[in-house]
Structure formats: structure tokens, C-alpha cells
Amino acid sequence: MKKIMIFTILFIILTTGFSQQEGIYNPFRHTREEFIAEGRKLLDSNIRNIDCNEKEVKSDINMSKTIFYSDTSSVETKRDAMRYLAYTNCQEVIDFYVGILNNDTSEEMHSDALLYLGWIRATSSIPFLLEFSKRKNDLSFLNNIAKTLCVMEEFELAGSVLDKVCFNEDGSIKAGCISAYAFAGRDVLVKNFYLSEWKKDYDEDRKFGIALRLTEYGIYDFTFSIIKEALLDTTNTYKRVSALYGLAAIATEEALELIQNCTDDKDMIVANCAKSIVVQLNKGRREE
């Protein structure tokens, strides 16, 4: 369970955007690179190097498959059985997840199977995923296939899946595809999408969300004021936390001062977030 929770955190990393000083790496400006680096580290540290022919391993696999296919199993029991196997990339496990995609009708099962195929870097499943994508018309599901390919670092293949379904008749990009395109590294496309969204007549909260996304693509001139306002003039804890991440991506002298001022904020969640950001800014991460 711990491994799966850690893996899920990888996706959250993409939604956050630190040290502005020249020459120091700012992870809040390189969220996709952070995602890729963390994924490689977690793969090395959490996927056990095991012998798939070992008697105990085969017994564990068979036990989980039996639980999953039992007529008396609840949905949650089935999902637990799937999760239990997500520590190994044995071919039998990969085939098990592929079989769920091919034969099960539950969206939850499909979503979990795709998550775990990405988690164990099941590259042998790629031909099936590409073929399966041609059979599906559901945009959300195709986005999940593309994201799974991105976790495997097959970014061009992910983009090819998206390109077939993610454009409207007028050539504009479907909003539901933007998150997956961001995973795939289509930076110019994603930035232009948010720039076009910025021009639309949205409410304050939507504008704030767009501003946060634009900071990840180097747009600071007109995003700073709305993010600063969200930090100073609202009381919503989680909006203020989001504003701190936006300021971390901007990382000008004024932005860093605002973050530092929040380290002793009366809202402990905001204060702790600001302290964490300061630590990350000072530490940074240089490319290995």
C-alpha cells in the first residue's frame, strides 16, 4: 500500500510548480523533470528484484489471481488483489493486468490496471496498449493510456495516442487532454492552450488556476499579481498553499520574500508549506 501511495504522489508533483539564484536548479520550474526523476528513483527502490519462477512468488501471484476471480469477491477485494501484485514486473502479472483491460468492464478495474502497468514499467504491454487505444472512443480512458505510457517514459507514443483524439473540428485542443499532453512534454502546445484560456471571460477562481499553470511554462508578467492576491487577500487555506507553489515557480525576489513571510503564518498548514518550499529552494536538485 505504501508503494502505491508513493507512486500516486508522482502525479501530484506535476500540479506543483524553487531557488531563484543564478545557477541553482528550481524544481518548481521543472515539474515534469522532477516527475521523471522521482519515478526512476522509486522504481529502483520499491520494485523488488525477484525471481519470477520462485515457488513463493508464483504462489503469491496465483493467490491474488484466485481472489480476484472469485465470484464472492467484492470490488474492493478485487482491487486489493490487483494492488498486491504491483511490486513485480513478472510477465504473468503483466498478462494479468492486460487481461483485466481486455475482459473486465469495470472502469475502476481498467484505471487500476493501467496505473499498475505504468508503475511496474510493463513495456511488454505497449503493443497491446497501442492496439487497445484504437478500439476505445472514451477520451478519459485514452488519456489514462497516454499517462501510463508517460510513466514508462514512452513520451512520443503517448503523444501519438493523444493526437488522434484530442483536437476539435476547428483544430483547437480538447481541454480534457491538456493534463496528459503535459505529461508527454508537449510544452508549447500546453502553454498556448492556457494562454488562449487566459483571454476568456472566466471567474476569479478559474483565472487563478490558469495563472498557476502558466507559471510552470515561464509566464510570470501577468500571473504574479493574481497569485499574490490569492495569498494575501483570501482566507482559503488550500488556495493560499497553491499560491505559494505558484510563487515558488516565479521565484523573483518579491515572490521569495512573500514565501519567507509565510513561514510563521498563523495558519499552520500555510506556514508548514512555506517552510517546506524554502527548504526545497535552498536544496534544489542538480541534474545527476
Secondary structure, DSSP 8 states (H G I E B T S, - for coil): -HHHHHHHHHHHHTT-----STT---GGG-HHHHHHHHHHHHHHHHS----TTSHHHHHHHHHHHHHHH-TT--HHHHHHHHHHTTT---HHHHHHHHHHHHH---HHHHHHHHHHHHHTT-GGGHHHHHHHHTT---HHHHHHHHHHHHHTT-HHHHHHHHHTTSB-TTS-B-GGGHHHHHHHT-HHHHHHHHHHHHTS---HHHHHHHHHHHHTTT--TTTHHHHHHHHHH---HHHHHHHHHHHHHH--HHHHHHHHHGGG-SSHHHHHHHHHHHHHHHH-----
